[in-house]
């Protein structure tokens, strides 16, 4: 599984990074604001934010729109305390960190 991590100013917690890396064959990270080039052959895009971060949310909304047009399920939206939900994502694509750590591990380890 090729994974891209998109984040704002908050770095991924080490435990979350470990889950993502262990469940991926390769990991690329990009930060917003800024260009968020997503390779076409990526299997997963992990959006991470810990609070209201309009740049990350806007990027995630754009990716969600593309995902819905392509009928592809590759988004993973991980929210820390105070981060907003993203309407339109399936429950299997949304995770609260660290509350959903076990669920996220299962998703990454089983390629769900």
C-alpha positions in Angstrom: 0.0 0.0 0.0 1.4 3.4 -1.1 0.4 6.0 1.4 0.5 9.8 1.3 0.2 11.8 4.6 -1.3 15.3 4.3 -1.0 17.4 7.4 -1.0 21.0 8.5 1.1 22.5 11.2 0.7 19.6 13.6 3.1 16.7 13.2 1.8 13.1 13.4 2.2 11.6 16.8 4.9 8.9 16.8 2.3 6.1 17.6 0.2 7.2 14.6 3.1 7.4 12.3 4.1 3.9 13.3 0.7 2.6 12.4 0.8 4.3 9.0 4.3 3.1 8.2 3.8 -0.5 9.4 0.7 -0.7 7.2 2.2 0.8 4.1 4.9 -0.2 1.6 5.9 3.4 1.1 5.0 6.7 2.8 5.2 10.2 1.4 4.3 13.2 3.4 3.2 16.7 2.3 2.2 19.7 4.3 -0.5 22.3 3.6 -0.8 25.1 2.9 1.3 24.4 -0.1 1.1 22.1 -3.1 -0.3 18.7 -2.2 0.7 16.6 -5.2 -1.0 13.3 -4.9 0.3 10.5 -7.1 -2.4 8.8 -9.2 -1.2 5.4 -8.1 -1.5 6.0 -4.4 -3.5 3.5 -2.4 -4.3 5.7 0.7 -4.3 9.4 1.6 -4.2 10.0 5.3 -5.3 13.5 6.3 -4.3 14.5 9.9 -5.3 17.5 11.8 -5.5 18.3 15.5 -7.7 21.4 15.5 -9.5 23.7 13.1 -7.1 23.8 10.2 -8.9 25.2 7.2 -6.1 24.4 4.7 -6.1 20.7 5.6 -9.9 20.6 5.6 -10.1 22.3 2.2 -7.5 19.8 0.8 -9.5 16.9 2.2 -12.7 18.2 0.8 -11.1 18.4 -2.7 -9.8 14.9 -2.4 -13.2 13.7 -1.2 -14.8 15.2 -4.3 -12.3 13.5 -6.5 -12.7 10.2 -4.6 -16.5 10.3 -5.1 -16.1 11.0 -8.8 -13.7 8.2 -9.3 -15.6 5.8 -7.0 -12.3 5.1 -5.2 -12.1 4.6 -1.5 -8.6 5.7 -0.5 -9.1 8.5 2.1 -8.4 8.2 5.7 -9.3 11.2 7.9 -7.7 11.2 11.3 -8.8 13.9 13.7 -7.2 14.9 17.0 -9.0 16.8 19.8 -10.9 19.8 18.5 -10.6 18.9 14.8 -13.7 19.1 12.7 -15.5 16.2 11.1 -15.6 16.0 7.3 -19.1 15.4 5.9 -19.4 12.9 3.1 -16.8 10.4 4.4 -17.8 6.8 5.2 -17.5 5.8 8.9 -14.7 3.4 7.9 -12.7 6.4 6.6 -12.9 8.6 9.8 -10.9 8.1 12.9 -10.4 10.0 16.1 -6.9 10.0 17.5 -6.0 8.4 19.9 -9.5 7.1 20.7 -9.7 5.0 17.5 -6.1 3.7 17.6 -7.1 0.0 17.6 -9.6 0.5 14.8 -7.0 2.4 12.8 -4.4 -0.4 13.3 -6.9 -2.9 12.1 -7.7 -0.8 9.0 -4.0 -0.5 8.1 -3.0 -4.0 9.0 -5.9 -5.6 7.0 -5.7 -3.1 4.1 -9.3 -2.2 4.7 
